[in-house]
């Protein structure tokens, strides 16, 4: 059953745009690429329209019907046609198509909501964090396949038969598909024995209350499953990516974690989450520098020095007697306070510039003040203390893992407490929206019926400062923020923590206005590429980083469009160019642009061809 709310947006595809779309090796690659945030809504709608047409052409050929108008009827006449969409490559295409479609729907509904509600930076920060994650997230890589169907009922006499029709066939206009809100009645959302219990426990509820409770219950459960699955990646990351444990040991830790905390998962789901977590680790291992606890100490310390961290500041503090004897000591007292502010900023910048910098969010590495804000690092950063500093890394890993487990434990309790309680169910959803934007948006990508509730929660949190302060008080630096941050992003993505910290306003006055701290996920990715190309010593000032990132972004968009490649593929070729030029960012961008222009005019447009041209151009 569907509610229709049509707002028609006409998108005309130029021949050039269509050619760009045709460059991609598969529709699923195109649909994943077009979710990248640098692409505008018009481009995304165009890609969706192009993909839908290709999907229609494919299903027409496979079903043997004559035209589009006969397709819907063919699924009624021959229900076995539905089985076609449960085969490869339909799995990948449908999953990425609907995820992209739902992202565009989420974006358009957010824009419409802003005409009615004023959002502060708090609400905007939550939305932007969700959209940034959605732009990088691929359900296919997680092994999470999704297809969307529309039910058609046909009544004959006293009997009624229902048929499933693929959702992408419901309209020839892609904007119609974007605007149609999904609606499944609560009796379809909750079935079997669960429905009997649900009806019994909600016997005083109205029909609308039951519907709202069912929708939010299902949405919360889906977010919970994504939260546990993402946390499993983090548990593996803490062990494997830090070099603290072997791959086998890390995999075992993942299994133990899932068995313990995924209380509502069956054995098949548990196994799928374990496999997805290991795939994640392998991808991350390719994109971060090789680490061991000792090498992490060296890398952290280099960045602290680079960001002008001052050790032993407190030893400079004059006593009251010294100030009385020598008034100039009072000046030194204020200098000390300035140095402390510089230290807090240096710590924030180090978190952002290190792949595993999130471990600075632990008490093991940070010295915290009475407000649970960073006062300084426990790392001595002296060669003679390398072993003891490395031990702090091990302690930070243990602490972070406990905080992840603590967060999941808290989530489990909230899920249990919210059963059949509309107020608690709403509170649980708001808690997820506030603390775990990544898992929330992952759930919505395959449950569009929850989009409206997520947007409503953002609005309510934004308007009610008292309401959100309850969670903000619980989420503190050195406390639950570590578990939440790791669960959101995985160890290899500390920028997600920066988005979370910025949105809930926990850290005050430690460089939150600086470019390094608030830069987006994609700027962090760029900075990481520079560092990797220069073996962990990449240095560029903030203004140059801004300038180079703009060129990087233009090159990336051009590469995705012109060569039908993914963002991941561009990262590889960009890193090759950086390494070929010895880390000269300006030169590498110039050469990469020239190589791409040269390849456009040639028949061979392969990745290897671009690499060869880069090598030739570097040699002159």
C-alpha positions in Angstrom: 0.0 0.0 0.0 1.5 3.3 -1.0 0.9 7.0 -0.2 1.5 9.1 -3.2 2.8 12.7 -3.0 4.1 13.7 -6.4 6.3 16.7 -6.9 7.5 16.4 -10.5 11.1 17.4 -11.3 12.1 17.1 -14.9 15.7 16.2 -15.6 17.0 16.3 -19.1 20.0 14.2 -19.7 22.5 15.6 -22.2 24.3 13.2 -24.6 27.5 14.0 -22.7 26.0 13.1 -19.3 24.7 9.8 -20.7 28.1 9.0 -22.1 29.6 9.6 -18.6 27.1 7.2 -17.1 27.8 4.6 -19.8 31.5 4.7 -18.9 30.9 2.8 -15.7 31.6 -0.9 -15.8 28.3 -1.6 -14.0 25.2 0.2 -12.9 26.0 -0.6 -9.2 29.4 1.2 -9.5 27.6 4.3 -11.0 25.0 4.3 -8.3 27.6 4.0 -5.5 29.8 6.8 -7.1 26.9 9.2 -7.6 26.2 9.2 -3.8 29.5 10.9 -3.2 28.6 14.3 -1.7 30.4 16.4 -4.3 27.7 15.4 -6.8 24.6 17.6 -6.9 21.0 16.5 -6.7 20.4 17.1 -10.4 23.4 14.8 -11.3 22.1 12.1 -8.9 18.6 12.2 -10.3 20.1 11.9 -13.8 22.1 8.8 -12.8 19.0 7.3 -11.2 16.9 8.0 -14.3 19.6 6.5 -16.5 19.9 3.4 -14.3 16.1 2.8 -14.1 15.9 2.8 -17.9 18.7 0.3 -18.1 17.0 -1.9 -15.5 13.7 -1.7 -17.4 15.5 -2.7 -20.6 17.1 -5.6 -18.9 13.9 -6.9 -17.3 12.0 -6.6 -20.5 14.6 -8.7 -22.2 14.6 -11.3 -19.4 10.8 -11.6 -19.2 10.3 -11.6 -22.9 7.5 -8.9 -22.8 7.0 -6.5 -25.7 7.1 -3.1 -23.9 7.2 -1.3 -20.6 3.4 -1.1 -20.3 3.2 -4.9 -20.3 5.8 -5.3 -17.6 3.6 -4.9 -14.5 1.0 -7.2 -15.9 3.6 -9.8 -16.6 4.4 -10.0 -12.8 0.8 -10.6 -12.2 0.3 -13.2 -14.9 3.5 -14.9 -14.1 4.6 -14.4 -10.5 7.7 -16.5 -11.1 9.2 -13.5 -12.8 10.0 -12.2 -9.4 12.6 -14.8 -9.0 14.7 -13.1 -11.7 15.4 -10.2 -9.3 16.9 -12.6 -6.8 19.9 -13.5 -9.0 23.2 -11.8 -9.9 23.7 -9.1 -10.9 20.2 -7.9 -9.8 21.3 -8.2 -6.2 23.9 -5.5 -6.5 22.1 -3.2 -8.9 18.8 -3.1 -6.8 20.7 -2.6 -3.6 22.7 0.3 -4.8 19.8 1.8 -6.8 17.4 1.9 -3.8 20.2 3.1 -1.5 20.8 6.0 -3.9 17.1 6.6 -4.4 16.5 6.8 -0.7 19.4 9.1 -0.1 17.9 11.6 -2.7 14.5 11.2 -1.0 16.1 11.9 2.4 17.9 15.0 1.0 14.8 16.4 -0.6 12.6 15.9 2.4 15.3 17.6 4.6 15.2 20.6 2.3 11.4 20.7 2.5 11.5 20.5 6.3 13.9 23.4 6.5 11.2 25.6 5.0 9.0 24.8 8.0 11.6 24.5 10.8 14.7 26.6 11.6 17.7 24.3 12.3 20.7 25.4 14.3 24.2 24.1 13.6 23.4 21.2 16.0 20.7 19.8 13.8 22.5 20.6 10.6 25.6 18.8 11.9 23.7 15.6 12.6 22.2 15.7 9.0 25.6 16.4 7.4 27.2 13.6 9.3 24.5 11.2 8.1 24.8 12.4 4.5 28.6 12.2 4.6 28.5 8.6 5.8 25.8 7.7 3.3 28.1 9.0 0.5 30.7 6.4 1.4 28.6 3.5 2.5 27.9 0.5 0.2 25.5 -2.1 1.5 26.9 -4.5 -1.2 30.3 -4.4 0.4 28.6 -5.4 3.7 26.9 -8.3 2.0 23.5 -6.6 2.7 21.3 -7.1 -0.3 18.0 -5.3 -0.6 15.1 -5.2 -3.1 11.9 -3.1 -2.8 8.5 -4.3 -3.9 5.0 -2.8 -4.3 2.1 -5.0 -3.4 -0.9 -5.2 -5.8 -4.1 -6.8 -4.5 -6.7 -8.3 -6.9 -10.0 -9.3 -5.5 -12.1 -12.0 -7.2 -15.3 -12.9 -5.5 -14.6 -13.6 -1.9 -10.9 -14.2 -2.4 -8.1 -11.7 -2.7 -4.7 -12.4 -4.2 -1.6 -10.3 -3.7 1.3 -9.9 -6.2 4.7 -8.2 -5.9 5.8 -5.8 -8.5 9.4 -4.3 -8.5 9.2 -0.8 -7.1 11.3 0.7 -10.0 8.4 -0.2 -12.3 5.8 1.9 -10.5 6.5 5.0 -12.5 8.5 6.0 -15.6 9.4 9.3 -13.9 12.2 8.9 -11.4 11.0 11.9 -9.4 7.8 10.0 -8.8 9.8 7.2 -7.3 11.8 9.5 -5.1 8.7 11.3 -3.8 6.5 8.2 -3.1 6.6 7.4 0.7 6.7 3.8 1.6 3.9 2.6 3.9 3.5 -0.9 5.2 0.7 -1.5 7.8 1.8 -2.6 11.2 0.4 -6.1 10.5 2.9 -6.5 7.7 5.8 -5.1 9.8 5.2 -7.4 12.7 4.1 -10.9 11.8 3.4 -14.3 13.3 3.6 -14.9 17.0 5.2 -11.5 17.4 2.1 -9.9 16.0 -0.1 -11.7 18.6 2.0 -10.4 21.4 2.1 -7.0 19.9 -1.7 -6.7 19.7 -2.1 -8.1 23.2 0.4 -5.6 24.8 -1.1 -2.6 22.9 -4.8 -3.4 23.4 -5.4 0.2 24.6 -3.6 1.8 21.7 -5.3 3.5 18.8 -4.6 2.3 15.2 -2.3 5.3 14.6 -0.4 4.6 17.9 0.1 1.0 16.9 1.3 2.0 13.5 3.8 4.5 14.9 5.0 2.1 17.6 5.5 -0.7 15.0 7.4 1.6 12.6 9.8 2.9 15.3 10.3 -0.5 16.8 11.3 -2.0 13.5 13.5 1.0 12.7 15.2 0.9 16.1 15.9 -2.8 15.7 17.5 -2.3 12.3 19.7 0.5 13.7 20.6 -1.7 16.6 21.7 -4.5 14.2 23.9 -2.0 12.2 25.3 -0.7 15.5 26.4 -4.2 16.6 27.8 -5.0 13.1 29.8 -1.7 13.0 31.0 -2.3 16.5 32.3 -5.7 15.5 34.5 -4.0 12.9 35.8 -1.7 15.6 36.7 -4.6 17.9 38.6 -6.1 15.0 40.2 -2.8 14.1 41.4 -2.2 17.7 43.2 -5.5 17.6 44.3 -5.9 14.0 44.9 -2.4 12.5 46.9 -1.3 15.6 49.2 -4.3 15.2 48.4 -5.4 18.7 47.0 -8.8 17.5 47.3 -11.2 14.6 44.5 -11.5 12.0 43.4 -14.9 13.4 43.3 -13.5 17.0 41.4 -10.4 15.8 38.8 -12.5 14.0 38.3 -14.6 17.1 37.7 -11.4 19.1 35.1 -10.3 16.6 33.3 -13.7 16.9 33.3 -13.5 20.7 31.9 -9.9 20.6 29.1 -10.8 18.2 28.1 -13.9 20.1 27.9 -11.9 23.3 26.2 -8.7 22.2 24.1 -9.5 19.2 21.3 -10.9 21.4 18.6 -10.8 18.7 20.7 -12.3 15.9 20.4 -15.7 14.4 23.5 -17.8 13.6 23.3 -16.8 9.9 23.3 -13.1 10.7 26.2 -13.5 13.2 28.3 -15.2 10.5 27.5 -12.5 8.0 28.5 -9.7 10.4 31.8 -11.6 11.1 32.6 -11.9 7.4 31.7 -8.2 6.8 33.9 -7.1 9.6 36.9 -9.1 8.2 36.3 -7.6 4.8 36.3 -4.2 6.3 39.6 -4.8 8.1 41.2 -6.0 4.8 40.1 -2.8 3.0 41.3 -0.6 5.9 44.6 -2.3 6.0 45.3 -1.3 2.4 44.5 2.3 3.1 46.4 3.1 6.3 50.0 3.0 7.1 51.4 -0.2 8.7 51.2 0.0 12.5 52.6 -1.5 15.6 52.1 0.0 19.1 55.7 1.4 18.9 55.3 2.8 15.4 52.0 4.4 16.6 53.9 6.2 19.4 56.5 7.5 17.0 53.8 8.7 14.6 51.7 10.3 17.3 54.7 12.1 18.8 55.8 13.4 15.4 52.4 15.0 14.9 52.3 16.4 18.5 55.7 18.1 17.8 54.5 19.3 14.4 51.4 20.8 15.9 53.5 22.6 18.6 52.6 20.6 21.7 54.6 21.6 24.8 55.5 19.0 27.4 55.9 19.7 31.1 53.9 23.0 31.0 52.9 22.7 34.6 56.5 22.8 35.7 56.6 26.4 34.5 53.8 27.5 36.8 55.0 30.1 39.3 54.0 29.8 43.0 52.1 32.7 44.6 55.3 33.6 46.5 57.3 33.8 43.3 54.7 36.1 41.8 54.9 38.4 44.9 58.7 38.5 44.7 58.9 39.0 40.9 55.9 40.5 39.1 57.2 39.3 35.7 56.3 35.8 36.9 52.6 36.8 36.6 53.2 37.3 32.8 54.6 33.8 32.7 51.5 32.5 34.5 49.3 33.8 31.6 51.7 32.4 29.1 51.2 29.0 30.7 47.5 29.2 30.1 48.1 30.1 26.5 50.4 27.1 26.1 47.7 24.9 27.6 45.3 26.1 24.9 47.9 25.4 22.3 48.3 21.9 23.7 44.6 21.2 23.5 44.6 22.4 19.9 47.7 20.2 19.1 45.9 17.2 20.6 42.8 17.9 18.5 44.9 18.3 15.3 46.8 15.1 16.1 43.5 13.2 16.4 42.5 14.4 13.0 45.7 13.8 11.2 46.3 10.3 12.4 44.4 7.2 11.1 44.3 5.8 14.6 44.2 9.2 16.4 40.9 8.3 17.9 42.8 6.5 20.7 43.6 9.9 22.0 40.0 10.0 23.2 40.9 7.6 26.0 42.0 8.3 29.6 44.9 6.0 29.0 46.6 8.5 26.7 44.9 11.8 27.7 45.1 13.6 31.0 41.6 15.0 31.6 40.5 18.0 33.6 37.5 18.1 36.0 35.2 18.8 33.0 36.5 15.7 31.2 38.3 17.7 28.6 41.9 17.1 27.4 44.5 18.7 29.5 47.6 17.0 28.0 49.0 13.7 26.8 50.5 11.0 28.9 52.9 10.1 26.1 56.4 11.2 27.1 57.6 11.0 23.5 61.2 10.3 24.6 63.2 7.5 23.0 64.2 6.1 26.4 60.5 5.7 27.3 59.3 4.1 24.0 58.4 0.8 25.7 56.3 2.5 28.4 54.6 4.8 25.8 53.8 1.7 23.7 52.2 0.2 26.8 49.9 3.2 27.0 48.7 2.3 23.5 47.9 -1.2 24.6 46.0 0.3 27.6 44.1 2.7 25.3 43.1 -0.2 23.1 41.7 -2.1 26.1 39.9 1.0 27.4 38.4 1.7 23.9 37.2 -1.8 23.6 35.5 -1.7 27.0 33.8 1.6 26.0 32.5 0.1 22.8 31.1 -2.8 24.8 29.6 -0.3 27.4 27.9 1.6 24.6 26.4 -1.6 23.1 25.3 -2.7 26.6 23.5 0.6 27.1 21.8 0.3 23.6 20.7 -3.2 24.5 19.0 -2.0 27.7 17.3 0.8 25.8 15.9 -1.5 23.2 14.5 -3.9 25.9 13.0 -1.0 27.9 11.3 0.4 24.8 9.3 -2.7 23.9 5.6 -1.8 23.6 6.3 1.7 25.1 5.8 4.5 22.6 7.5 7.1 24.7 10.6 4.9 25.3 10.7 3.8 21.7 10.8 7.5 20.7 13.5 8.1 23.2 15.6 5.2 21.9 15.4 6.5 18.3 16.4 10.0 19.4 19.4 8.5 21.3 20.5 6.6 18.1 20.0 9.8 16.0 22.1 11.8 18.5 24.9 9.4 19.1 25.1 7.1 16.1 24.3 8.8 12.8 26.1 6.2 10.7 24.1 3.2 11.9 20.9 5.2 11.7 21.4 6.1 8.1 22.6 2.6 7.2 19.3 1.3 8.5 17.2 3.9 6.7 19.0 3.1 3.4 17.0 -0.1 3.3 14.0 1.0 5.4 12.6 4.2 3.8 9.5 4.0 5.9 11.8 5.3 8.7 13.0 8.5 6.9 10.2 10.7 8.3 10.8 9.5 11.9 14.6 10.2 11.6 14.0 13.7 10.3 11.4 14.3 13.0 13.9 13.2 15.6 16.6 15.6 14.3 14.1 18.4 14.5 13.0 17.6 18.0 16.6 17.2 19.3 17.5 20.5 17.6 14.6 22.4 19.2 14.9 20.9 22.7 18.2 21.8 24.3 17.2 20.2 27.7 16.3 17.0 26.0 19.7 16.6 24.2 21.7 17.7 27.2 20.7 14.5 29.0 22.7 12.5 26.4 25.4 15.1 26.0 26.1 14.8 29.8 26.6 11.0 29.3 28.7 11.4 26.2 32.0 12.9 27.4 35.6 13.0 26.3 37.4 10.0 27.8 34.0 8.2 28.4 31.2 7.0 26.2 32.4 9.2 23.4 35.1 6.7 22.6 32.6 3.8 22.3 30.2 5.9 20.3 32.9 7.3 18.1 34.4 4.0 17.3 31.1 2.4 16.7 30.2 5.1 14.2 33.3 5.2 12.2 35.7 2.4 12.8 39.2 3.1 14.0 40.4 4.2 10.6 38.0 7.1 10.3 38.5 9.6 13.2 36.8 12.4 11.2 33.4 10.9 12.2 34.2 11.6 15.8 35.0 15.2 15.0 31.6 15.5 13.4 30.0 14.0 16.4 31.9 16.2 18.8 31.2 19.3 16.8 27.5 18.5 16.6 26.9 17.9 20.3 29.3 20.7 21.4 31.2 18.7 24.0 34.7 20.2 23.4 34.8 24.0 24.0 37.7 26.2 23.0 40.2 23.6 21.7 40.4 24.6 18.1 36.9 23.6 17.0 37.1 26.6 14.7 40.3 25.5 13.1 40.3 24.1 9.6 41.9 20.8 10.7 39.3 20.0 13.3 36.1 20.7 11.3 37.3 19.6 7.9 35.2 17.0 6.2 35.7 13.3 5.9 37.0 13.8 2.3 39.6 16.4 3.3 40.8 14.0 5.9 41.1 11.3 3.3 43.2 13.7 1.1 45.5 14.6 4.0 45.9 10.9 4.7 46.9 10.3 1.1 49.7 12.9 1.3 51.0 11.4 4.5 51.0 7.8 3.1 52.8 8.9 0.0 55.5 10.5 2.1 55.8 7.6 4.5 54.0 9.2 7.3 55.8 12.6 7.2 53.5 14.5 4.9 53.5 18.2 5.9 51.4 21.0 4.5 50.0 24.1 6.2 46.3 24.7 6.5 46.0 27.3 3.7 47.9 25.1 1.2 45.8 22.1 2.2 42.6 24.0 1.4 44.0 25.0 -2.0 45.3 21.6 -2.9 42.0 19.9 -1.7 40.0 22.0 -4.2 42.2 20.7 -7.1 42.0 17.2 -5.6 38.2 17.3 -5.5 38.0 18.5 -9.2 40.3 15.8 -10.3 38.3 13.2 -8.4 35.0 14.2 -9.9 36.5 14.3 -13.4 38.0 10.9 -13.0 34.7 9.3 -11.7 32.7 10.9 -14.6 35.2 10.5 -17.5 36.5 7.0 -16.7 33.5 5.4 -15.0 35.6 4.6 -12.0 34.9 4.6 -8.3 36.2 6.9 -5.6 38.3 4.1 -4.3 40.0 3.6 -7.7 40.8 7.3 -7.8 42.5 7.1 -4.3 44.8 4.4 -5.8 45.8 6.4 -8.8 46.2 9.6 -6.8 48.5 7.9 -4.3 50.5 6.6 -7.3 50.9 10.1 -8.6 52.0 11.4 -5.2 54.6 8.7 -4.8 55.9 9.2 -8.3 56.5 12.9 -7.6 58.0 12.3 -4.2 55.0 13.8 -2.4 55.0 17.1 -4.4 51.2 17.8 -4.2 51.1 20.6 -6.8 53.2 18.7 -9.3 51.3 15.4 -8.8 48.0 17.1 -9.5 49.4 18.8 -12.6 50.7 15.5 -14.0 47.6 13.6 -13.1 45.4 16.1 -14.9 47.7 16.0 -18.0 47.7 12.2 -18.0 43.9 12.1 -17.7 43.5 14.5 -20.6 45.9 12.5 -22.8 44.0 9.2 -22.0 40.6 10.7 -22.9 41.7 11.0 -26.6 43.0 7.4 -26.8 41.3 4.1 -27.3 43.0 2.6 -24.2 41.6 4.3 -21.2 42.7 1.8 -18.6 44.1 2.4 -15.2 47.4 0.9 -16.3 47.6 3.4 -19.2 47.2 6.4 -16.8 49.9 4.9 -14.6 52.3 4.6 -17.5 51.7 8.2 -18.6 52.2 9.5 -15.1 55.6 7.7 -15.0 56.6 9.1 -18.4 55.5 12.7 -17.5 57.4 12.6 -14.2 60.6 11.5 -16.0 60.1 14.5 -18.3 
